[in-house]
Amino acid sequence: MDLVEQPPKGQEPIDIIGNVPYEVAIRILSHLPSAIQLSRLALLNSRFKQLANDDLLWKELCRLKWRKKRHMTHQLQPLVDYSHLISSLTIKEMKGILGLRHVNYKNLLEKSEFVHSVLTTLPDHAPKGKWSGKWKSSYIVALLDSTRTKMTTDELCSFDWNFHFLGHWLHPPQHNRSKFNRDKTYESDILERAMHWRWYDEKQSKFSILR
């Protein structure tokens, strides 16, 4: 896509984007296929920087990036530091962020309470950095977090796990629903009583289950 029309030799190039209304320019830029191209565009001048950082564009990039990902919903990322973006968040968006952080917000009533909860519950393993726009920040943080190889205790204990054993001691092979609790107990469909778990190499997210 040529955003600057190349004129005959000896004449100044014509800035197509600079001569159309903001909303039209955003519609044109929405056809750029990647975040890399959008980021390069922001380096041209202040006008392009403003356009390239528009959250409508980054929200659509998030949708396209995550649409084929399992367990990846089109929501703002919970690992973003929203301290500089808090005024741009709606209560619905803050509820979504807190829900993904596994924070109980049922007793929160005022917007100020939601703001305080979002600002004080950022997980310790969240990527460091601040970027313009809540959706651009979500896009970047999701990419950074996708390279993480460690699981936190909070993550381990926040989900119900479904293991599929293909070993010799289960005939026939079956699914096993399990739960790791914060008090270090481990519950399983195939166990008559709760067992205990512990990290034996927390840096590598390795744990063992004990009788």
Secondary structure, 3 states (H helix, E strand, C coil): CCCEECCCCCCCCEECHHHCCHHHHHHHHCCCCCHHHHHHHCCCCHHHHHHHCCHHHHHHHHHHHHCCCCCCCCCCCCCCCCCCCHHHCCHHHHHHHHHHCCCCCCCCCCHHHHHHHHHHCCCCCCCCCCCCCHHHHHHHHHHHHCCCCCCCHHHHHHCEEEEEECCCCCCCCEEEEEEECCCCEEEECCCCCCEEEEEEEHHHCEEEEEC
